[in-house]
């Protein structure tokens, strides 16, 4: 009797839910309400992010990246890893080949230049699109209307998304999510109507997701398990069900394999680990605390920052709080899900979309030891966990409200609106942190005071803005934690150069070069120390050695050597060095190398060689036409003025 009663209640609940389905006028009206609220929440949560500046990786990937700024190098940018602009052509500088992300950067630069407001608007619009796709997927999955609304609204407003939305360089997670959700919609349509169009569309969209971020490669496994829990064989592990799931996922596995092959042929890297990465055993010991962290960030998003105090677990530091408690919590949650999954397909779908997108980042050996966990890795996994939470809330509310579905929906939607508005306010308050570099790293050291990297980044930012006294305090703290931290030693060396403490600068910078002879910034700053002391020959020797050790910096260092020869009144040597670069100047993307034309123009002008000087200035103006930086603008103005004087016979 009890079983029949529960079945009758479920039938009644399904009939009530059907009244809000997309096929009815009231359903369409409800969908418009959900979309309208999601849009309003997104605008309220992120509108103040538009005032943010370029921070952190933005400064190198956008502001100092000639590959996205000059259209003639677009193909080179698309076929290189995202950090290729820091090395010579064809030399991989990172694990990340993301051509669609690079195209996104190039498009935004074309539209907005170096005005960050436009970049922020495009990121916010991308997040809104991802949010609306979340809602569409939930509708197609036929989840309860209040569950769909709750997931969509919280997804739109949650402050964990700030790192992906308000930080311009965090957009790969948003782009990948847009294409994965779109691909999943096509796959769901394919299940209903076996048309080649849906399969081809789903595969193409999956490829675009892969081109946005490599973590999308787990999508074939998502398809496999989705088919397994939703197929004709039910949720049983029969041979028929497994065969059906593999058949559904096989084209996506083939697409992923092709992506990996093309990626390897282009950047020649499978996966590079960070220096002194721990063994896989330590990774396994750390996974429980990482999972608990990510669960906590979604349910209780406080504190929020660029750094968190989670560190690798190993045999020397394993203990109650960093291993045993997380293991117990994960085991208890896993057992709870094992009991819940047979009751409702939504729990299965939610588990799949939470765990699988997180899979690759749980092996954090490619990340720096102080950056094992990041909020942006939760962008898509949040979708899955919210399905679980919202479904659980619906079932609990239904029980307390005696299966009165209409009241249940209204109650949950009221709660969802209140929670979402609160989260949106948190997001709005947090946005300014990712809009200002100093505020970002001040938050970093506040949340993770044991992070040498956070203090080093803060010191760097203080130093960049001329606050050398505060920079020294932050950098001293970084070096107290990690005396060998290269970034802190270099930044402290830069401060010492500013204060003309050249002995200290040499000591700090040589410490880095002795360990990393190819660390270009350390070498360049040591040359600055030599130059300011009048040690021109020592600076030339330093750059000459750099040309041999770092071929990708050879042209830039040749320009530096020419300048040093000029300072030493050796004009002939300076001219010879610069003229040796002429064959490469037509293909270089580096403004510091293109500057050789300007220096040649100056040398020829001083020698009275007017026509050659004019040609050099014109070459410089032509090569830098699409480069927007303060130094280039200044040199272009000087070159134009020199040309006018030469043309007038001055």
Secondary structure as the mmCIF struct_conf table of DSSP 4:
data_model
#
loop_
_struct_conf.conf_type_id
_struct_conf.id
_struct_conf.beg_label_comp_id
_struct_conf.beg_label_asym_id
_struct_conf.beg_label_seq_id
_struct_conf.end_label_comp_id
_struct_conf.end_label_asym_id
_struct_conf.end_label_seq_id
HELX_RH_AL_P HELX_RH_AL_P1 UNK A 2 UNK A 18
TURN_TY1_P TURN_TY1_P1 UNK A 19 UNK A 20
BEND BEND1 UNK A 21 UNK A 21
TURN_TY1_P TURN_TY1_P2 UNK A 22 UNK A 23
BEND BEND2 UNK A 24 UNK A 24
HELX_RH_AL_P HELX_RH_AL_P2 UNK A 25 UNK A 46
HELX_RH_3T_P HELX_RH_3T_P1 UNK A 47 UNK A 51
TURN_TY1_P TURN_TY1_P3 UNK A 56 UNK A 57
HELX_RH_AL_P HELX_RH_AL_P3 UNK A 58 UNK A 58
HELX_RH_PI_P HELX_RH_PI_P1 UNK A 59 UNK A 63
TURN_TY1_P TURN_TY1_P4 UNK A 64 UNK A 64
HELX_RH_AL_P HELX_RH_AL_P4 UNK A 66 UNK A 69
HELX_RH_3T_P HELX_RH_3T_P2 UNK A 71 UNK A 73
HELX_RH_AL_P HELX_RH_AL_P5 UNK A 74 UNK A 78
TURN_TY1_P TURN_TY1_P5 UNK A 79 UNK A 79
BEND BEND3 UNK A 80 UNK A 80
TURN_TY1_P TURN_TY1_P6 UNK A 82 UNK A 83
HELX_RH_3T_P HELX_RH_3T_P3 UNK A 84 UNK A 86
BEND BEND4 UNK A 87 UNK A 87
TURN_TY1_P TURN_TY1_P7 UNK A 89 UNK A 90
BEND BEND5 UNK A 94 UNK A 95
HELX_RH_AL_P HELX_RH_AL_P6 UNK A 99 UNK A 112
TURN_TY1_P TURN_TY1_P8 UNK A 113 UNK A 114
HELX_RH_AL_P HELX_RH_AL_P7 UNK A 116 UNK A 140
TURN_TY1_P TURN_TY1_P9 UNK A 141 UNK A 142
HELX_RH_AL_P HELX_RH_AL_P8 UNK A 145 UNK A 157
HELX_RH_3T_P HELX_RH_3T_P4 UNK A 159 UNK A 161
HELX_RH_AL_P HELX_RH_AL_P9 UNK A 162 UNK A 165
TURN_TY1_P TURN_TY1_P10 UNK A 166 UNK A 166
BEND BEND6 UNK A 167 UNK A 167
HELX_RH_3T_P HELX_RH_3T_P5 UNK A 168 UNK A 170
TURN_TY1_P TURN_TY1_P11 UNK A 171 UNK A 171
HELX_RH_AL_P HELX_RH_AL_P10 UNK A 172 UNK A 192
BEND BEND7 UNK A 193 UNK A 193
HELX_RH_AL_P HELX_RH_AL_P11 UNK A 196 UNK A 212
HELX_RH_3T_P HELX_RH_3T_P6 UNK A 214 UNK A 218
HELX_RH_AL_P HELX_RH_AL_P12 UNK A 219 UNK A 230
BEND BEND8 UNK A 231 UNK A 231
TURN_TY1_P TURN_TY1_P12 UNK A 232 UNK A 235
HELX_RH_AL_P HELX_RH_AL_P13 UNK A 239 UNK A 267
BEND BEND9 UNK A 270 UNK A 270
HELX_LH_PP_P HELX_LH_PP_P1 UNK A 272 UNK A 274
TURN_TY1_P TURN_TY1_P13 UNK A 275 UNK A 276
HELX_LH_PP_P HELX_LH_PP_P2 UNK A 277 UNK A 279
HELX_RH_AL_P HELX_RH_AL_P14 UNK A 280 UNK A 299
BEND BEND10 UNK A 300 UNK A 300
BEND BEND11 UNK A 303 UNK A 303
BEND BEND12 UNK A 305 UNK A 306
TURN_TY1_P TURN_TY1_P14 UNK A 315 UNK A 317
HELX_RH_PI_P HELX_RH_PI_P2 UNK A 320 UNK A 324
HELX_RH_AL_P HELX_RH_AL_P15 UNK A 325 UNK A 341
TURN_TY1_P TURN_TY1_P15 UNK A 342 UNK A 343
HELX_RH_AL_P HELX_RH_AL_P16 UNK A 345 UNK A 355
HELX_RH_3T_P HELX_RH_3T_P7 UNK A 356 UNK A 358
TURN_TY1_P TURN_TY1_P16 UNK A 359 UNK A 359
HELX_RH_3T_P HELX_RH_3T_P8 UNK A 360 UNK A 362
BEND BEND13 UNK A 363 UNK A 363
HELX_RH_3T_P HELX_RH_3T_P9 UNK A 364 UNK A 366
BEND BEND14 UNK A 367 UNK A 367
TURN_TY1_P TURN_TY1_P17 UNK A 369 UNK A 370
BEND BEND15 UNK A 372 UNK A 372
HELX_RH_3T_P HELX_RH_3T_P10 UNK A 375 UNK A 378
TURN_TY1_P TURN_TY1_P18 UNK A 379 UNK A 380
HELX_RH_AL_P HELX_RH_AL_P17 UNK A 381 UNK A 400
TURN_TY1_P TURN_TY1_P19 UNK A 401 UNK A 403
HELX_RH_AL_P HELX_RH_AL_P18 UNK A 405 UNK A 431
HELX_RH_3T_P HELX_RH_3T_P11 UNK A 432 UNK A 435
HELX_RH_AL_P HELX_RH_AL_P19 UNK A 437 UNK A 447
TURN_TY1_P TURN_TY1_P20 UNK A 449 UNK A 450
HELX_RH_AL_P HELX_RH_AL_P20 UNK A 452 UNK A 464
TURN_TY1_P TURN_TY1_P21 UNK A 465 UNK A 466
HELX_RH_AL_P HELX_RH_AL_P21 UNK A 468 UNK A 481
TURN_TY1_P TURN_TY1_P22 UNK A 483 UNK A 484
HELX_RH_AL_P HELX_RH_AL_P22 UNK A 486 UNK A 498
TURN_TY1_P TURN_TY1_P23 UNK A 499 UNK A 500
HELX_RH_AL_P HELX_RH_AL_P23 UNK A 502 UNK A 515
TURN_TY1_P TURN_TY1_P24 UNK A 517 UNK A 518
HELX_RH_AL_P HELX_RH_AL_P24 UNK A 520 UNK A 532
TURN_TY1_P TURN_TY1_P25 UNK A 533 UNK A 534
HELX_RH_AL_P HELX_RH_AL_P25 UNK A 536 UNK A 549
HELX_RH_3T_P HELX_RH_3T_P12 UNK A 551 UNK A 553
HELX_RH_AL_P HELX_RH_AL_P26 UNK A 554 UNK A 567
TURN_TY1_P TURN_TY1_P26 UNK A 568 UNK A 569
HELX_RH_AL_P HELX_RH_AL_P27 UNK A 571 UNK A 579
TURN_TY1_P TURN_TY1_P27 UNK A 580 UNK A 581
HELX_RH_AL_P HELX_RH_AL_P28 UNK A 582 UNK A 585
TURN_TY1_P TURN_TY1_P28 UNK A 586 UNK A 587
HELX_RH_AL_P HELX_RH_AL_P29 UNK A 591 UNK A 606
TURN_TY1_P TURN_TY1_P29 UNK A 607 UNK A 608
HELX_RH_AL_P HELX_RH_AL_P30 UNK A 610 UNK A 623
TURN_TY1_P TURN_TY1_P30 UNK A 624 UNK A 626
HELX_RH_AL_P HELX_RH_AL_P31 UNK A 630 UNK A 647
TURN_TY1_P TURN_TY1_P31 UNK A 648 UNK A 649
#
